[in-house]
Amino acid sequence: MQQEDDLRGLAKVMDFMRALSILFVVINIYWFCYGAIKEWGIHIGVVDKILLNFNRTAGLFTSILWTKIFAVVFLALSCLGTKGVKDEKITWNKIYVFLTLGFIFFFLNWWLLILPFPLVANAGFYIFTISVGYILLLMGGLWMSRLLKSNLMDDVFNTENESFMQETKLMVNDYSVNLPTRFWFKKKMWKGWINVVNPFRAAIVLGTPGSGKSYAVVNQFIKQQVEKGFSMYIYGAPVKVV
């Protein structure tokens, strides 16, 4: 129950950050497309005063980039806490394409405001490109977060880093005992062999009760050595662990 409450709280925080990100985009459009917005009949005196105070005290609109940077920062933070379902169609190449196009549309569209066209046309082009860029950045960020979390959750016990290449070649001679194995390496299940090519030096099998020592090892030793016409001495003793 506590975990569910924490997840709901995290989701609300992420939604709030995304709302702040969208708010900065809207503020950017309102300030830098003010002439066209005024022609459209949108004029909010209270908002104008608030934005003028922000600009006077913090210099928020001294550059067209500041509000965009704040929007992208809050967007990135909101994407970090997003949890989604893994999709096999999501690839890093697709993410790079979306992020690159999003960056171009979102940040490199300032020149649209100074085109020799009516203010309304320039503002329309600017709003369209900044909206497309924001959506592309949002999709790329969500996919990146989803792919990173999926990759991390695929190996929660660090199996991949603890795996290593084992013997896959069958080595047979007149005295050998060969035990088939299976092991995990590089995200793939491999078939291998434990090759005891010189059983005369003695062998010891250790394991907890019921772990399969007799079935997997001892029985194979007996079977293969008998088939080759050898005899052997097998001694079994209980091990007491203190």
FENZI-V752507 format. One record per residue. N is the residue number from 1. RES is the residue in one small letter. PHI is phi as a letter, one per 40 degrees, with the letter a starting at -180 (none if undefined). BURIAL is + if it has 24 or more other ideal C-beta (glycine too) atoms within 12 Angstrom, else -. Layout:
BEGIN
<<N | RES | PHI | BURIAL> <N | RES | PHI | BURIAL>>
END
This chain:
BEGIN
<<1 | m | none | -> <2 | q | c | -> <3 | q | c | -> <4 | e | c | -> <5 | d | c | -> <6 | d | c | -> <7 | l | c | -> <8 | r | c | -> <9 | g | c | -> <10 | l | c | -> <11 | a | c | -> <12 | k | c | -> <13 | v | c | -> <14 | m | c | +> <15 | d | c | -> <16 | f | c | -> <17 | m | c | +> <18 | r | c | +> <19 | a | c | -> <20 | l | c | +> <21 | s | c | +> <22 | i | c | +> <23 | l | c | -> <24 | f | c | +> <25 | v | c | +> <26 | v | c | +> <27 | i | c | +> <28 | n | d | +> <29 | i | c | +> <30 | y | c | +> <31 | w | c | +> <32 | f | c | +> <33 | c | b | +> <34 | y | c | +> <35 | g | c | -> <36 | a | c | +> <37 | i | c | +> <38 | k | c | -> <39 | e | c | -> <40 | w | c | -> <41 | g | g | -> <42 | i | b | -> <43 | h | a | -> <44 | i | b | -> <45 | g | c | -> <46 | v | c | -> <47 | v | c | -> <48 | d | d | -> <49 | k | c | -> <50 | i | c | -> <51 | l | c | +> <52 | l | c | -> <53 | n | c | -> <54 | f | c | -> <55 | n | c | -> <56 | r | c | -> <57 | t | c | -> <58 | a | b | -> <59 | g | g | -> <60 | l | c | +> <61 | f | b | +> <62 | t | c | -> <63 | s | b | -> <64 | i | c | +> <65 | l | c | -> <66 | w | d | -> <67 | t | c | +> <68 | k | c | +> <69 | i | c | -> <70 | f | c | +> <71 | a | c | +> <72 | v | c | +> <73 | v | c | -> <74 | f | c | +> <75 | l | c | +> <76 | a | c | +> <77 | l | c | +> <78 | s | c | +> <79 | c | c | +> <80 | l | c | -> <81 | g | c | +> <82 | t | c | +> <83 | k | b | -> <84 | g | b | -> <85 | v | c | -> <86 | k | c | -> <87 | d | b | -> <88 | e | c | -> <89 | k | c | -> <90 | i | c | +> <91 | t | b | -> <92 | w | c | -> <93 | n | c | -> <94 | k | c | -> <95 | i | c | +> <96 | y | c | -> <97 | v | c | -> <98 | f | c | +> <99 | l | c | +> <100 | t | c | -> <101 | l | c | +> <102 | g | c | +> <103 | f | c | +> <104 | i | c | -> <105 | f | c | +> <106 | f | c | +> <107 | f | c | +> <108 | l | b | -> <109 | n | b | +> <110 | w | c | +> <111 | w | c | -> <112 | l | c | +> <113 | l | c | +> <114 | i | b | -> <115 | l | c | -> <116 | p | c | -> <117 | f | b | -> <118 | p | d | -> <119 | l | d | -> <120 | v | c | -> <121 | a | c | -> <122 | n | c | +> <123 | a | c | +> <124 | g | c | +> <125 | f | c | +> <126 | y | c | +> <127 | i | c | +> <128 | f | c | -> <129 | t | c | +> <130 | i | c | +> <131 | s | c | +> <132 | v | c | -> <133 | g | c | +> <134 | y | c | +> <135 | i | c | -> <136 | l | c | +> <137 | l | c | +> <138 | l | c | +> <139 | m | c | +> <140 | g | c | +> <141 | g | c | +> <142 | l | c | +> <143 | w | c | +> <144 | m | c | +> <145 | s | c | +> <146 | r | c | +> <147 | l | c | +> <148 | l | c | -> <149 | k | c | -> <150 | s | c | -> <151 | n | c | -> <152 | l | c | -> <153 | m | c | -> <154 | d | c | -> <155 | d | b | -> <156 | v | c | -> <157 | f | b | -> <158 | n | f | -> <159 | t | c | -> <160 | e | c | -> <161 | n | c | -> <162 | e | c | -> <163 | s | c | -> <164 | f | a | -> <165 | m | c | -> <166 | q | b | -> <167 | e | c | -> <168 | t | b | -> <169 | k | c | -> <170 | l | c | -> <171 | m | b | -> <172 | v | b | -> <173 | n | b | -> <174 | d | c | -> <175 | y | b | -> <176 | s | c | +> <177 | v | b | +> <178 | n | b | +> <179 | l | b | +> <180 | p | c | -> <181 | t | b | -> <182 | r | b | -> <183 | f | a | -> <184 | w | b | -> <185 | f | a | -> <186 | k | f | -> <187 | k | f | -> <188 | k | a | -> <189 | m | c | -> <190 | w | b | -> <191 | k | b | -> <192 | g | b | -> <193 | w | a | -> <194 | i | c | +> <195 | n | b | -> <196 | v | c | +> <197 | v | c | -> <198 | n | b | -> <199 | p | c | +> <200 | f | c | -> <201 | r | c | -> <202 | a | g | -> <203 | a | a | +> <204 | i | b | -> <205 | v | b | +> <206 | l | b | -> <207 | g | i | -> <208 | t | c | -> <209 | p | d | -> <210 | g | g | -> <211 | s | c | -> <212 | g | g | -> <213 | k | c | -> <214 | s | c | -> <215 | y | c | -> <216 | a | c | -> <217 | v | b | +> <218 | v | c | +> <219 | n | c | -> <220 | q | c | +> <221 | f | c | +> <222 | i | c | -> <223 | k | c | -> <224 | q | c | +> <225 | q | c | +> <226 | v | c | -> <227 | e | c | -> <228 | k | c | -> <229 | g | g | -> <230 | f | b | -> <231 | s | b | -> <232 | m | a | -> <233 | y | b | -> <234 | i | b | -> <235 | y | b | -> <236 | g | b | -> <237 | a | b | -> <238 | p | c | -> <239 | v | b | -> <240 | k | c | -> <241 | v | c | -> <242 | v | b | ->>
END
